[in-house]
């Protein structure tokens, strides 16, 4: 653990303000859930909670199935990072921070296809770009997204197919329902 040198008092309602600099650095937004841990030495630790992260193993199996049965390279993400992928190098994507563009796409709450648009990378430093993306919604909140990935290795994107779009929408809807149950 790293000391910040910042000290805050608990108010009469038991609240503590997390300083803006820390929220910005740790990418904690208003309304984000935080998990609270304690230890025997009296430390209280706040950790960003990722509902999709709870389904990481299941999400990895789902992504692998999409790739094996349909040849669809895809990523499943929480609001900040890739938690599962298939058909692309796992080391380049898993646990990597999403680009600001992908985060902005999630906030639109709509299906995105890259047809005729500038290619958008999923994570910085990786070759793959988003072909189709659908946010995962659970109980009205955006918890992540499912995206198909086109590995641009000198070949132009030929367009998003209807099947690809339906598979991505189905995956996002299914994962959203899993989070609600």
Number of C-alpha atoms within 10 A of each C-alpha: 4 4 5 7 5 8 9 10 9 9 9 7 6 7 10 12 10 12 11 11 9 12 12 10 8 11 13 17 11 7 7 14 14 13 11 11 10 10 8 6 6 7 9 11 12 12 13 14 14 21 17 25 19 12 16 18 13 15 22 17 15 19 24 21 14 22 18 13 8 12 13 22 22 27 29 31 29 26 23 19 23 25 26 27 29 25 19 19 13 15 10 16 24 18 16 19 18 19 15 14 12 20 19 10 16 23 14 12 15 13 15 18 19 16 14 9 8 9 16 18 22 29 23 15 10 16 17 24 20 23 28 25 27 28 32 29 21 20 10 8 14 17 24 28 30 29 32 30 24 27 19 15 8 6 8 10 15 10 14 16 13 9 10 21 19 13 20 26 21 14 22 23 18 13 23 24 14 13 16 10 6
